[in-house]
């Protein structure tokens, strides 16, 4: 494994600095250092473990880091908010949000051990407190230790919204939010998931379109408030959320 060159690191930092300014989230020098280390470690590990297909420094800066930060909205993030990042992969969007808001109590959950090993080493090197949780959302949602415990649950590029809602909403406390980072078909997915969200205790979903600096593709954050308890039979086990999605 080998880390990016100094030139690539410079491109990453310059791109990230400019893009963050463009979305109104100016980063401090310590934050930029943390993100640069994140980028270097991601690329280093990726050569062996295939954590991401996005490797160019300017693309990691915008398509991973800025895309993750686009989920932030101050009014949705109370002080010391508890945040569970579902199917976190290489840590997006949870870890960038933690770097932006260090007071967040962060849990990173994934079913793949190699990703969690990467995140454990990365957060240790960055001296960032985070709970690294190995497991599946359908199992976690049925355990009292996790069920309806989080102010925020985030998910990025995991599944369609009607499936994701069944995994995420059982983990969100009443009064909290599920934040889904979605691509071009976000309106179609929101309409498709309306019934599922209601069944699972969610309120009316709000779509906040996102434009990433330098990119023209459509994206959005779908914000789902949790307004009542999720019925005990959700999430369904044995992959039923995927096999027979709620309508």
Secondary structure, DSSP 4 states (H G I P E B T S, - for coil): --PPPHHHHHHHHHHHHHHHHHTT-PPPHHHHHHHHHHHHHHHHHHHHH---S--SHHHIIIIIIIHHHTT--GGGS-TT-EEEEET-TTTTTHHHHHHH-TT-EEEEEES-HHHHHHHHHHHHHHT---EEEES-HHHHTTSTTTTT-EEEEEEESSS-HHHHHHHHGGGEEEEEEEEEEE-TTHHHHHHHHHHHHHHTTB---EEEEE--TT--S-EEEEEEEB-SPPPTT-S-STTHHHHT---
